[in-house]
Amino acid sequence: LLAVHAGDSCWAVDGSDYVYALCLHSASQPHTASDGLNDISFKHRRLFGFLFSLSFGDSREDAGTRAAASFTFQDLQALARKKMKFFSPASLTGRVPAEWGPLAGKCLSVIKVNTLAAEGSVLGKFHWSTPDRLPHRFMWLWDSVFHALGMVILNGPLAQELLSSVLEELTPEGLISIQMLPSGPQNPSMTQPPILAWGVWRVFSLTGDVEWLREVYPGLVKYLDWDFEHRDSNNNLLLEWTIKPWSRFCKSAESGMDNSPRFDSGRILDSVDFSVYAAQDLFSLGKIGAVVGKPREAQRHHQMAEDVTEAIHSILWDEELGFYFDKPVLNASDVSQYNLPPFRQVFASSGLLPLLLPPSSFPHSRAERLVEVLMSPDHFWTSFPVPSVSTSDPEWTEDMWRGPTWANVNYLLNVALNQQGYAREAGQLALRHLEVVREVYQSTGSLWESYDSRNLILPDKLKKKGKQVGAVCDLQWTASVTLLLLNENVVSKGYESL
């Protein structure tokens, strides 16, 4: 029995064969080892080393009583089997090849440890998820969508909760903050990539829960309306990330690609990725609206998605270079006022994301050119594709979104390639991703935030916003995406066919 008193940090332990207590103390209020919980000790046979329960309360007695209550079960081994089932690759589909079992198990472990019960005044209604326990530790908008996509193949209702918890933070104006603490939003003026409706639709496609779809639909509509009202200053249907030109290492946290060289000029941009995400969400809203009995709204969402798609194709495509680039919005006086450097087109992975748009509205010749750039070793087809910046770009480095490979973008591009009819290339990308992530896991024991696109440097040696501190380890979206690629490719299609 392990009980914790949060107020004075007193810990007490009752093992299977003995009782002892460990109390953390401050200089002003020391505690003795015997202080507190002898009257609520319990005896259990040693089964797995020793048994313990963790609980919090307003007093040591309260904490101990809560902890003791958790030992009211009758069959300990049955409980243990139930708890451990989540970590078994067999709980995925039952057909994970043995050689992929350890990686699948690691993915499950990372997903489980970063999924939390309802907590606090703000996150107090649904289960929610965090990218990692440190340093991010709270709920983030677009991360949560990737978490839900991984969770849905394990537990559909829980995946729905992870998305509902994000929508629960919708402000009366329609904003969903980039980051949410149990006590409230951390950055109440910034959002993140709008992929919620897309995520909701993909989760619903597996759960079939129409009632849940009806519940979340109004919030999805309100949030996208907020994006177009507050992130389209020139009213051309192309959305603009918040930019902080004074920041040296993170000019656009809102974009999710914090320090990408796309933002080095400090200019406000009609952004490729923001606009693609919004169009994708609008198409998804159209599908959702049709299911929940809102045909007129569904048609409106679909038509707006088509209009945004047309704007992307007509304004952001560079015919000469065969790529999609951001376009500056700031006028000459704005540039002079902020003393901004010249704008430069950057071959970033964001320029490949228009492949997510429907094939029916995508010029085939453009798709061919984009896939050609993606599969070129001189650009994006590196030892571990897809780098966040092409290796041919002079700004490519080993620093976060300036070169390293990210799992979430790989998954988006895998979806996009399959959607455009490039199944072979999608399978090759999935295989490369899985092989390198497994290789690095075998070397380090971790799943990482980002990876060296050349696969020469381990993630813990990469730069992060100018500092040699390494990538964050055991990130949940890497676990979720890797599990998805494993399930959708190795398990469903067979490793040999990729």
N, C-alpha and C positions, 0 to 999 in steps of 0.2 A: 504494500500500500504506500503510495507516494502522494502526499498532499502538499499544496503550496499555499501559503498565506501571502497574498500580493503586498499587503501593507507593510509587514516587517520581514518579508523574504525568508520565512521559516519553512524548511523542508523536513519531512519526516518519512522514514521508510520502514515498512514491515515486510521482510522477506518471507520465504516459505519456511525457513528453519530458524529464523532469528529476527529480532527487532532492533533497528538502530535508527537514529535520526541525524540528519545533517542540516544545520541551520546556517544560512548566510546571514551575516550580521554587519552592522555598522559600528563604528567606535563608540557611538553614543548609546546604542541599545544592543549589547551582546546577548546571545541566547546560548543556553547549554544544550548539549546533545540530547538530554532527556526531557527537555522542555516541551510540554504541550500535548502530545497525541497518544500517550500510552493507553488511554481509556477507549480509543477507537481502533486499536490494532486488531488485525485479523490474521489467521493462520491458513496457509494453503500449501499443499504438497508442491515440491519443486517439479515443474514440468519443462520449462524452457529457460533454465537459469534461475530467474525469480520473476515474480509477477509485480506489476506496478500499475497504478492509475494516477493520472494527473488531473487535478481539479483546483479551481480557485473559489474563494469565498470571502465574506466580510470579516471572518475571524478564523483562527486555526481550527476551532471546533466545526465551523461551517464548512471549511474546505475539506476537513477530514470526513465529515458525514457525506458530502457529495462524492468524494473518492470511494468511500466504502460502498455506496449505493451501486457503483458500477460492477461490484463483485456478486451481484444477486443471481447471475446466470448459473445454470446447472451443468452444462456440458462445455467445459473449457476447450477441449480439443475441437469440438464442432465450431465453436466461435473462432478459434484460430484458423481453421480451414476456410471459414467464410471470409475472414479478413484477408487471408493470403490469396484468395481466388483472384482478387483484383490484379495482383502482380504476376499472375501466370499468363504467358503468351496465349495459352489455350482459351482464355477468356475473350480474346479478340475474335477469332473465328474457329479455332481448333485446328487450323491447317497451316500455321506458321512453320516453315521449314526449320529444322533444328539449328542450322547454322545462323539463322537470324533470331533465334530465341533470346539470347542475352541482350541484344539491342532492343528487341520489343519489350522485354522486361524492364529495361532501364527507362524506356519511354513511359511505360505505365507508372513506374515509381515517381518520375518527375511530375507527371500529370497529377497524380494523387496528392503529393506533398504540397502542391501549389494550388489546390482547390480547397476553399475554406467555407466553413459554415457561416450563416448570417451573423453579422457583428456590428455593433454600434448603432447610432441613431440614423445613419444614412444607408449603410449596407446591411440593414437589419431584417430584411424581408426574404431574401433568396441566398442560396449558395452563390459564391462569387469566386473569381480566380485572379491570381497575380502572376506576373511574368516569372518571378523568382522571389525567394524569401529576403534576399538582400542583393543589390541595393534598391530594387524597384518596389518591392513588398506591398504595394497597394494595387488597386484595380485600374487598368488602362484600357482605353476604348478599343482600339483595333486589335490589340493583343488578345482581348477577351473573345473576339470573333474566331480567331485561329484556335484558341483553347476549346471553344465550343465545337468546332469542326472535328477536333480530335476526340472530344468526349462523346460525341453522338454515336460513334461506333461501339462505345462501351456502355453508355447509359443515356438513353434519349431524354428522359425527363430532366436529368441533371444538366445536360447540355442546354436545354431550354432555359433552365434557371440562370445559367451563366450569362445568357443574352438578356433575359428579363432584368437581371440585376443592373446591367448597363442602362437599359431604357428607363429604369426606375429613377435614374439621376437626371432625367430631362428637366430643364428649368421651364418656368412658365413661358419664356420666350422661345424655347425650342432648342437651346444649346445643350449639348452633352460635352462635359469637360474632358480634356485629355487624360486627366488622372483624378481618381476619387479615393479619398480616405474614408474610414468608417465614420469620421466626424464631418465630412463634407468635401467638396472639390478642392483640389490643390491649386489649379490654375483656371479660375472661373471665366477667363476671357479667351481661352484657347481650346480648340477641339483636336481631332485626329482624323485620319482617312475614313471617309464614310463608306464602310463596307458592311454595315449592320443589316440592311435589308437583304443583301446577297447572302450573308451568313444565315439569317433567319430562314430564307427560302431553302437553302441547302440542308439545314437541320430539319425543317418541316418535311422535306422530300423523303427523309428516313423515318420520321416519327408519325407523320400523318395526322398530327394533332391540330385540327381546324380551330378548336376553341382557343388554344394558345395563340394561333395565328390572328384570330379576331382581337385578342387582348393586346397584342403588341403592335398591330397595324397602325393605330392612330399616332403612336409615338414615333414610328418610323417615318411617317408622312411629315410630322411636325419638325423632326430633326433635319430632313433634307430641305424642307422649305427654309429653315434657318440658314443652312449652308448657302443657298442661292441668294438669300436676302443680305447676308453679311460677308460673303466671300466672292462677290462678283462686282467689283467697283465700276467696271466699264460696261456692264450689262450686255456682254457678248456670249453668255452661257458657258464661259470657260472660267473655272474657279481658281482662286489665288490663295496660296498659303500665307499665313502671317509670317513676316520676315523681320528679324531684328538685325539691322545692318551694323549695329555697334558691337554685336557679339563676335568674338574671334573664332570660337570653336563650335558654336551651335546656333546658326542663324535661323534655322527653321525646325524647331522641335515639333511644331504642329504637324509637319509633313510626315513624321516618323523617320525621315532620312536626315536627321539632325544636321550633320556637318557635310552633306554632299557638296561637291564643287559647283553644282547647279546654282547654289545660293551665294557663291563667293562675291558676286557683284553687289549684293545687298538690295537688289531691285525687287519690287513686287512683280510677280510673273503670272501670266496665264499658264497654269501648270498642267502638263500632260497627265500625270498620275491622278491628281485631284479631280480633273475633269472626267477621266476614264472611270474612276471609282464611282463618281456621282452618276454617270450614265448607266453603269452596271447596276447601281442601286435602284435607279428609276425603272429599268427593265424588270428588276426583281419586284419592285412595288406594283408594277402592272400585273404581274402574275399573282401576287398576293391579293391585290384588290379583286381580281376575278374570282378567286377561291372564296373570299369572305363576303361576296355578294355586293361588291361596289363596282359594277361594270363601267359606269361613266368615269369614275375616278381612275379605274384601271386604264381606260383608253387615254385619259389625260396624261398619266404617268408615262405610258408607252410613247405617246407623241413627243413629250418633252425629252425622253431618252433619245429618240431619233434626232431631235433638233440639236441636242448636245453632241451626239455622235457626229453629225454633219459639221458642226463647228470645229470639232477636233480634227477631222479629216481635211477641212478646207483651210484652217489657219495654222495648225501646228505641224503639218507635214512639210518636210524639205525634200522636194523632188530630186534635187541634184545629189544630195547626200544619202537619200533613201532612208530617212529616219525621222522620228518625231522628236521635236525639241520644244522646251518652254519658250515663251515669247514675252519680252519685257512689257510692262504696263506703264511704268513711271515715265513722265515726260521729261524734256530737257531741263526744265527749271528744278524739278525734283532731284534729278541727278546732280545738278550743280549745288543744290542746297546741302545734300548729304555728302558731297565730295566722293561719289562712288566710283569704283574702278570700272573699266569697260566691261560690257557684257560679252560673254563667250558661250557659244553653244557647246554643251557637254554631252558626250556619248555615255549616258547613264542608263542603268537598267530600266528606269522609268519610261524611257523611249520605246521599250519593247511591250509595255503593258497595253497599248491599244489592241493587241492581239486578243484581249479579253472581250472586245466588242463583238457583236453578232456577225457571223460570216456573211449574212445576207446584206449587211450594210458596209462591208469591208472590201475595198477593191482588191481583187485576187493578186494583182501584180505587186501591190504594196506588201501584202502578207508574205509573198515569196521573197521580196527584198529584205524584209525584217528577219525572216528565218535564216536567210543567207548570212546576215550580219551576226545573228545569234550563234550560228554553227561555225563561224570562222574562228580559227585559232588566233588570228590577228586582232580579234575584237573581244568576244564574250565566251568562246568555247575554250576555256582554260582547263587546267588539271582538275579544278573543282569549280565548274560553272554553277551559277552565273555571277560574275563579279558585279558589284554595284556600280562600277565605272569600267568602261572598256580598257583593256591593257594598252590599247593604242593611244589612249588619251594622256596628255602630258601631266594631268593632275592625279593619275592613278597612284595610290599609296597603300600602305597596310593599315590604314586608320579608318575604322568603322565603315561609313557609307562612302568612302573615297576609294574603294577597291575591294574589300573583303566580300565574301559570299554570305548571303542571308537565306535561311531556310524558308521564311514566309514568301519571299519573292520567288524562290524556286518553285514553291507550290502553285503560286498564281500563274507562273509561266507554264507549268505542267498542265494546269487546267486550260490555259489559253491555247496551247499547241494542240491538245486533243480536240478542243472546240473548233479550231480552224482546219482540222483534218490532217494534222501532222502527227499521227499516232506514233510513228517510228521515232521521231525526234523527241517526243514527249517521254517515251520509254527510255531512251538513252539518257535524258536528263535525270529521270527518276533513279536509274541505275547508278549513275555517277554520284548523285547525292547520297544514296544509301551506302555505297561502298566507302566513300570518304568518311561519312559520319561514323560508320562502324569502325573503320580503321583508327580514327582519332579517339573514339570511345575506348577501344582496346588499349590505346597508349596512355590515356589520361583518366579514364573512368568517368568522364563527364560528357554531357551534351552542351554545346556552346552557343552563345549569342551569335557569333559570326565566325567565319573560317577564312584562312588564307586562300585566296582563289588560285594560287599557284601550288598549294598543298606542300609548301616547303617549310613553313613555320607553324608550330603548334599555336592554337588560339590564345593560350595564356601568355604568349609573347607578342601578340599584336598590339598596336597602338589604339588608344581610345581618346579621341578629342585632344590630340597632341601629346598625350602622356603614355609612357611605356608601362601600362598597367594591365594589359591583357583584356580579353573579352570576358563577359560575365558567364559563369558556368551554370549548367543545369537550368537552362531557360525553357519555359513551358512551351512556347510556340515552336521551338526546335523539336521538342519531344512530340508535340501534336502533329506537326507537319510530317515528320519522319515516320510516325505511326500511320498516317494517312497514305503516304507514298508506299510504305511497306504493304499495307492492306490492299490498296488499289492496283498495285503492280505485281509484286512478288507473290502475294497470296491469291489475288484474283486472276492474274494473267499467267503467272508462272515465270520464275526468274530466267529460265532459258530463252523465253520468247522476247526478252527486252533487247 
